[in-house]
Amino acid sequence: MVGTIEPRFGAEVYVSEAGKACIRQNQGVEHELVLIFDDDEVDALIDLLKGAKAEIAEDRRVLEENESQ
């Protein structure tokens, strides 16, 4: 394992020794669940997350603006 992001809600995000982005989740089941992303999938996932982050930020801005009026 090369690097990790602090686990949250039972999910651990890390870069494997093979250089693959992985998300591992242990939901108390017998076998842990691991998603392994290829490079092109990582790029698509990053774009998706950036878009989601921008939408969330805009929603918060609008909510705060509406609450202050």
N, C-alpha and C positions, 0 to 999 in steps of 0.2 A: 504494500500500500504506500503510495507516494505522498498523498495529502488528504486531509479530511475537512469537512465542515461540521461543526458541532452538531451532534444528533438532536433531532427535534421530532416529537411525536413518533418516536420509534424508527425514524428514517435516518440513515447515514449516507452522506454523499461523499464520494472519494474518487481519486484517480488510482487505477490499479497499477501494478508493476508493469503491465503490458501497455500502459498509457491510455487505457480506456476509461471514460467517465462512467461511474457506476452509482446506482442508488440501491442501498440494501435496506430492507425493512423486516423487522421481526415483529410479527403480530401475535406471538404466542402460539404459532402453529409449529408443527413438527419440522418443517423445512423453511429456512429463511428465503425470502423473496429478493432476487437481485435483478435489476434492470441494467443492461450493459449497452452503452451507446457508441456507435461508430462516429468517426469524425464529422461526417455530414449531418448526422442526427444531432450532434452536440451543437453545431452551428444553428440548426433549426430550433432547438430547444432554447438556446440563448436568445435568439430573436423573439421567440414566443414569450419568454419570461420578461424581457425588456419591454415588450408591448403591454404585457399584463401590469408591470410596475408603473408604466406611464398612465395607463387607464385608472389604476388605483389612486395614484397621486392626483389625477384630475378629479376623480370622484370625491376625494377628501377635500380638495380645494373648494369645490362647489358646495359641499356640505357645510364647511366652515363659513363660507360666504353667506349661505342661506341662514345659518344660525346667528350670524352677527347682525342680520337685518331685522 
